[in-house]
Structures are given as C-alpha cells and as structure tokens.
Amino acid sequence: MDAQKKKILEEEGYDFDSELLCFVNRKAGKIFSGAWIDEKNINTVKITLSLPHSPDTWKFFLNPDQPHEETRTALFEKYGRKP
C-alpha cells in the first residue's frame, strides 16, 4: 500500500483492520477496503474521504471484483450493522 495514502487515512482517524484488510472509521461511518485504496489515485482517496455521509449506517468502498456479500457479512459480524 502507498505510504502516503495510508498516512492520509490514519490522519483522518481510520484504523487498519489487518484481519479484514480494511480501513475503518466509526465516527465517519465509512469502511474502505485495502484493495479499493490501492486501485484509486491519491486525489480520489482525498475527495472520497471528504464526502459527507450520515454515520447512521456504514458506507462501504469495495472493488467490483471483491466478494461484496461475503465482505459485508464479515464486516457486519465484526463491527455491527451501525457504526
């Protein structure tokens, strides 16, 4: 993973979940897969981090080739349905 992207995520309050390979921020209500971060350029990552989101439900950022339902189920099991 790009060190600059990782630093930006950490500065924004995201923790890396090494088991699920995702960056998680309960306060923002967002979860980014490591694969999604790797695929996007740094400007896209910055813009997406700044987008408003109601943290009443999780907002997931996953790559199209990831098994979405399996990933969502694993994330819900670990973090709950609400941030």
Beta strands, then each sheet from edge to edge (+ up, - down):
strand 1: 15-17
strand 2: 22-25
strand 3: 30-33
strand 4: 59-61
sheet 1: 1+ 2- 3+ 4+
end
